[in-house]
Amino acid sequence: MQLVTLKVEDGFLNQFMQYINTLPKNKVEVLKNTLSLEIKKRIEDIESGKETYLTFHDGLDDIRDNIVKKYANS
């Protein structure tokens, strides 16, 4: 799937969206903001195995371990 960014004049947005909504739902997806794009990309990367991430708790454990190692001899 390709990503296209469009700028649409405010007064024309409703008409434009009506047209977009007539297109097949499995062919066109409207993404409303860049945060949505970033989240979708990260989910796709994780699901495809392209990226791996720590869980929240594992990340906290790593931070704690690093702090303990840094100050263990203090």
N, C-alpha and C positions, 0 to 999 in steps of 0.2 A: 504494500500500500504506500502511496506517495503522500507527502504532506505539503499542502499549499496554504500560504497565508494570504488573506484578502483583507483589504480595507474597504469598508462599505460605509457610505454616507449615512448619518443617523436617520435622516428622513426616508431613506430607501430601505433600511434594514428589515422592516416588517415584510415588505414585498419580496425582498431577496430571500428571507428565511422561508416564506411560503413556497417559493420555487424550490429551494433546497429540500424542503420536506416532501416534495412530490417525487423525489428520486428514490430508488430502492434503498431501503435501510441497511442492507448488507453491503452496499457499494459506497456509501458516503456516511461519514461520521463527523459530527460537528463537535469540535473541542473548544470550549469557551475561554480557557486561559492557559498561560504557559505552565502554571503549576500542574494542571491536569495533564498536559503533555509530558512533563517530567515524570510524574507518578506513573503514567501509563508506560513510558519507555523503561523505567526501572523495573516495573512488574514483568514486562515482556523479557527483559534481560535476565532477570532471576529465573523465570519459568523456562527459558531456553537454555539455561546453564551458562550463559555468557558471563554473568556476574554472580558472585556469592556474597552474602552479607551475614553479619553476626546478628543474633537476636538481641533485643534490648538488654536482657539479663546477662548474656555472654559479654556484651560490650562493657557493661558495668563491672563485671568480674575482671576483665582485662585491665580496666582503669585502676581498680582496687589493687590488683596484683602489681602493677607498675608503681603505684604509690608505695606499697609495702616494700618492694625491692629497693626503691630509691632511698627510703628513710630507715631501712632496717638496721643500718649500722650507726645511726645518729644517736 
